[in-house]
Structure formats: structure tokens, C-alpha cells
Amino acid sequence: MNQADKSNDQLSCLCCGGKKLTAESTLTSLFLSRAAWEGLPEVTDLLYCDDCGFRTYRRLLSYAEAKQYYSNYRGDRYVAERSQDELFYSQSVYDRDEAWMASPRRQKEMLDLISTRMPDTRDLQILDFGGGDGRLIANLECKRRAVFDLTGISVLPGVEKLMSESDLRQEAWDLIVCAQTLEHMSTPDLVLEKLRDITTKDGLIYVELQNQQWTSRAYPGRLRNDILAHAIRHRNFHKYLDLYSTAFRVKFGLLPPLGFVPMREHVNFFSLNSIVKLGQRLSLEIEASLISLFCGIQVLFRKR
Ligand SMILES: [Zn+2]
């Protein structure tokens, strides 16, 4: 944290409410900038919460930008277009992600947490918020199963697709699944609050998140700022700087000297502590919280 550019006294962490935020300058990614606003990368800050480990960007996506970005999300042209901007992105990376998301083990780990607290789901209404085709809930025996998702992905048989907030209704859902979704949300605190409000009393909310934490050794300063400014207009330079930064960070858990974490579709990075703190601030009970080597961060909340 002490490697970041400057402290920020005005903001507070939306997970824990802490005031100790440090800001590290960065850029929006080439792909996000092109797909969300058809423009060049922009300078922004990555804000680190020293208290709970939550990380988010100062520049978030407007509703219109998010709508444009997600309208063709993971569609036919997704891999071809993203791989033009990101040297490490390829069909095999996409296929590996898809296989992981669809794996039976992922659903089993979720159900292992839920079934001891909710053994009989036959009379229940279940919602997957941001659940794509509904694969995590498609084979659950229940009264009603629905997915709320704004992408163009079609849902599996037996799953209802909801696209309007008015369809969600107050206190309708006995179990809400929110997996790999809050990382994409500009206001994840408001989203979890909304999910709490539409959960029945004593109902459950299952949250699954990527567990991505790293140490920054970016060495902020004038040289790094000049390098980032250069990377705005020089596409190939940007691509190689991104490759260098991302490879180090993913392989070694270290953001290397002069590296950056571009803002892509994940506009938030949670720690286990940060999502637990957020739930507690929303008066949700913690039924389970753990880091799974396979699924990442898993938290099961209960509404009282
Ligand atoms: Zn925090």
C-alpha cells in the first residue's frame, strides 16, 4: 500500500467504511475503452483500502457504458476483439474460463454450503442475479428458478429470464445466487443491499467472488506517470506494458516496478474480509465464509 501514489482523505471504503484509502494511478484498458465508449484509454486511480483489502477504481462505468459493453458480452466476436488488445487473451483462455464456470465441481461446492442450511428447496423461489444462462441453478428442484441478467445470453431450459428490476419484486426470493458478478458492478454495496431487500426473511444469499490480491511494487512517480501517459496513445506500447504487468501480477502476486492494473470489466477486487464487512454493514448474518482453491471467495449470508 505504501507504494501507491497518494492518499485520499475524501473517500471511504464502500465495504468497511474505512478512511485509509491510497490511490495508485492507472489507465482504463484498451479493450474496455473501445468496447464501452469507443475511445482511447483514460487515466484513473485504483483505490486500495488499507483496512479490509477492498480495491476499486475511481472511474466507474456509467449505465450507458456498461450497457454498451455488456450488450455483446462473450458473444461471437468477443475473443477476436479482446485478443487484438490483450496479448495474453486467446481462445484457449476463454475456453478455460468457460469450462471452469460450467464445471460440476463449482456447483457442488456451492450446494455443499447451501444444502445443510436449506435441505429442501422444492417449495422455494430461487434467483441467480447476473447468472448468464442460469447453469448454477438450472438443475435445482424448486418452485421457480429465474436469472436476472442484462447480457444477450439465452437461458437454459426451465430457467426464466428477467431483465427488468420491477420483475424482481420485494421479498420474493428464498435463495439468491450472486456468483462472479459483484466484481463487475460499479456500486456493489447498493447491489447487495438490493439483493437483501428482495430476499425473504430467513432467506439466503450466496456470493462467489474471484480471490485476487497482490502486493504493489509499482513505484509511483513522475517516470511512471509519463509512461502511463505514453501508453494512452501508443497502442503497442500499452499492450506490452499490460502484458508485463499482468503476467507478473498473476504469476507472482506482485505488481512489478512501473506496472499498472488496467481497469477492465472487473471494476472491483474483493478480499474475504471486505465482502464479510460489507454484509455486516448491511445487517446480514454470516452463515459461512471461506476461500476455496477452486471457487475463490465464497460467502453465505442470511437475512433476518
Ligand atoms: Zn475497506
Boltz pocket constraint, residues with backbone or C-beta under 6 A from the ligand:
constraints:
  - pocket:
      binder: B
      contacts: [[A, 13], [A, 14], [A, 15], [A, 16], [A, 17], [A, 18], [A, 49], [A, 50], [A, 51], [A, 52], [A, 53], [A, 54], [A, 274]]
      max_distance: 6.0
